Amino acid sequence: MITKSEEEWKSLLSSLQFNVLREQGTERAFTGEFWDNKKEGTYFCKGCGLALFASDTKFKSGTGWPSFWEPIKDVYVGEHVDESYGMVRREVHCARCNGHLGHIFPDGPKPTGLRYCINSASLSFKAKEE
């Protein structure tokens, strides 16, 4: 597990990235860098660089956030119940740095039926080498 002080995180992340990753914030729909990214490659945790999602599991959900039907490895993404805003949702976070990524919903495509709804601000992307 990677742990840093609040000051260390603030020095490494933009204000939006800090709000999302460390304060469980969310970016507005259709504003994030990767919501409509169609390039092949890998999505990494912006906080610690852990590879989280492959582009071949990304799908167009119509929600305005990058959506994936499964992580690269289940153990790379942790979950817990989020009861904020009067709702009960499953929050997902990076298993290595505990950075907030987004939420998971049971309305995704086959084969998993899951939709990992992820904030672009919590991700970095590396395109596949051609």
Buried (B, 14 or more C-beta within 10 A) or exposed (E): EEEBEEEEBBEBBEEBBBBBBBEBBBBEEEEBBBBEBEEEBBBBBBBBBBBBBBBEBBEEBEBBBBBBBBBBEEEBBBBEEBEEEEEEBBBBBBBBBBBBBBBBBEEBBEEBEBBBBBBBBBBBBEEEEE
